Amino acid sequence: METTHIKTPLGVAKIIGDENGISLISISDEGKISETIPVVLQEAVTQLNEYFERKRIDFNFKLNPKGTDFQKKVWKGLLEVPFGKTRTYLEQSKILGDVKAIRAVASANGKNPLWIVVPCHRIIGSDGSLTGYAGELWRKKWLLEHENPTMQQSLF
């Protein structure tokens, strides 16, 4: 497994992967930025930078997250939430076929190992609140605004 750390507008992203795909992308408030990027991680770094530059709305590098079958099913469902849109935990549970699994779906979202790429930040509470985000709620808010900026119109 190779690892690199890159600077983003939201902190330092850690990216881990190998020839089988990217298995982890996480964010932290600080960390040492890598001087070199391993070849197997270069495409992920490029695409993440393009996302932050508003030049990309989806990702197509190979993913290889580690998790249970249920978690992988939830994460795959997250990939279907369109850029600039949100769904509630309840809607996500219904789509996955079990409305009663809402807590399990929320738990799997919280264990998502692929920050931004598997867009768990697009899942919100039924009342529209920005609930539950492992990367801290201020980052979730930032990401949602980044993906769907409100166009302020002048009245005059």
N, C-alpha and C positions, 0 to 999 in steps of 0.2 A: 504494500500500500504506500502510496505517495501522499504527501501533505504539502499544502501551501497556504499562506495567509495573505489576503489582499485587503486593501483599504476600500471601504464603501461609504456612502453618505450616512450609514446607520451604525458604523463601527467597523471592526475587523472581522471579516468572514474567513472561516477556516474551511478548507475544501480537502476532502480525502477521497481517494479513488485509485483505481488501477485499470488495466486493460479491459476488465469486465464492466467498468462503468463507475460513476460517482456514487459513493455510499454515504457520504455525509457532507452537508453544508450547514454550518452553524454560525452564529453571530455573537460577538462579545464587545464590551465597551473598549477594551484595549488589547494590545498584543503586538508582537514584533512582525512587521510586514516582511514577507519573503523577498529575498533578492532575486531568486530565480524561480521559474515556474516549471515543474516537471512536464514533459511532453504530454503525458496522459491526462493532465489537468488543464492544459492550455485552452481547449475549446470551451470548457466550463467557465474559465476565467473570462475569456472573450465575451461569451454570451451574457454573463452576469454584468459585466461592464456596459454592454450594449443596452441591457435592461435599464440600468440606472441613467444612461444617457438618453432614454426614451427612443431608442432605435430598435427595440425588440419587445414583443408582447408574449412570446412563448419561447420555449427551450426545446432543443432537439438533440442534445448530447445524451449519451447512454447513461441510464440510471441503474444502480444496483443497491437499493436500500436493504438493510437488514431489519427483519421484523417477523411477526407471526403472519399466518395466512390472512387472518382477519384484518390486521393492521395494513397489510399490503392491499387488501381489497378497498379499505377506506382511503388510503393514499391514492390508489388508482382513480377512485371516484373524485377526489379533489382535483385531479388533472382535467376533469371535465367541466370545472367551474370556469366560465369564460373570463378573460382579462377584462377588468373594469366592472365586473359584476360581483354580487355577493349572494350567498345562500345562508339560510339558517341551519343550525345543527339539526333541527327537526326535519327540514326539507332534505338535508343530506341523508338522514336516517331513512326517510321514506324512499329516496332514490335507491338506497342500498337494500331496500326490501324489508326493513323491520323498524317500524316507528318506535317500538319499545327499546331499541338498542341505542337510543340517543346518548346515554351516558357512556356507553362503550365506544361509540363513534367519537364523542368529544375526547375521551381518553386517548384513542388512537391518533386523533388530530394532534394532541399535545405531545405525542412521541414521534411526530414526523421528523425524520432525520435530514430532510432536504429543504432547508429554509428557502423561501421564495419560489423555487422551482416546482415543488409540490405545494400549491398555494393554500395552505391552511389559514393564512391571514384573510382569505375571502369568506370564511365562515363566521357568522355573527349570531348573536342571541336573537330569539324570536321577537324581542321588543326593539331590535335594531342596535342593541348595545354591543360594544366591542369587548366581548367576554373572552377569557381564556386564551392567552397567547404566550407561549414559552419564551418568545423573543422580547417580551415586555410590550404592554399595550401601546405605548407611545410609538413603537416601531410599526405595530399593526396599523395604527391610524395613519402614519406616514406612508406606508405601502399602499393603503386604499386610496389616499389622496393622490399619490403618484400615478396610480393606475386609472383614476377617474377624477381628474382635477375639475373642481367647480369653476366654471367660467363666470367671473364676476362682471356684470354688465353695469355700465355707468347709467345713471338716471338722467344725467345732464350732458 
